[in-house]
Amino acid sequence: MIPRLLLPALCLIGFALPAYADGEVQKLITAADKARLDKYGETRKAALEEAKAGDPAEVKQLDALLAKPLVAFSGKDLTGNWKCRTIKAGGLSPLIIYGWFKCKVTGDGSGWRLQKISGSQRTTGRFFDDGEK
């Protein structure tokens, strides 16, 4: 009798646990995106150098953000409603910091998903781990 009750209880516990990023991005991305991701460090460095030519007030905001310590996702439940923003560094414009918008993080059992729920562009995507932080 106990084993028959144990399985449903374990299933309920499994559904109640927070969803974590699964680190499976390398299995899902295209070869072109993998090549871009492999160059992330140098691309990020170049974009941040270009961003320094942007509006001084926005550069100050970017510097403050970059000075914050990295935080590990493990052991955290990010699901819920959030305020998010997009920052574009380098490229057509040196630096663009957009205003805050509403977003939501959900867990679907295989990881977290981000959905932008306000504003003109409705971005959606999945979180993937690339390391401890």
C-alpha positions, 0 to 999 in steps of 0.5 A, spaced: 500 500 500 505 504 501 509 504 495 502 505 491 502 512 495 509 513 494 509 514 487 504 519 486 507 523 492 514 523 489 510 526 482 507 532 486 513 533 489 517 533 483 512 538 480 512 543 486 520 544 485 523 550 481 525 549 474 532 550 472 536 552 466 538 545 463 544 547 459 542 543 453 543 549 448 549 546 445 544 541 442 539 545 440 542 551 436 544 552 429 552 551 427 552 559 425 549 560 432 554 556 435 560 559 432 557 566 434 556 563 441 564 561 441 566 568 439 561 571 445 567 573 449 571 577 444 564 580 441 562 582 448 568 586 449 568 590 442 561 591 444 562 594 450 568 598 448 563 601 442 558 603 448 563 607 451 562 612 446 554 612 447 550 618 452 554 619 458 548 618 462 547 611 459 554 609 460 554 611 467 548 606 468 551 601 464 558 601 468 554 601 474 550 594 472 557 591 470 560 592 476 555 588 480 557 581 482 555 575 478 550 571 481 548 563 480 542 561 478 542 554 482 538 554 488 533 559 486 526 560 483 526 565 478 518 564 476 514 570 477 512 577 475 518 581 473 521 588 471 526 587 465 529 592 460 533 591 454 540 594 453 544 594 446 551 595 446 555 596 440 552 595 433 548 601 429 548 605 435 553 605 441 549 604 446 541 604 447 538 603 454 530 601 453 525 603 459 522 598 464 517 593 461 513 587 464 516 580 463 514 573 466 519 567 468 515 561 468 518 554 469 515 548 464 519 542 467 525 543 463 527 550 465 525 557 465 522 561 460 522 569 459 516 572 456 516 580 455 508 581 456 508 589 455 511 594 450 511 593 442 516 587 441 514 581 445 520 577 446 520 570 449 526 565 450 529 560 454 534 561 460 540 556 459 546 556 464 553 557 461 557 556 468 556 557 475 554 564 474 
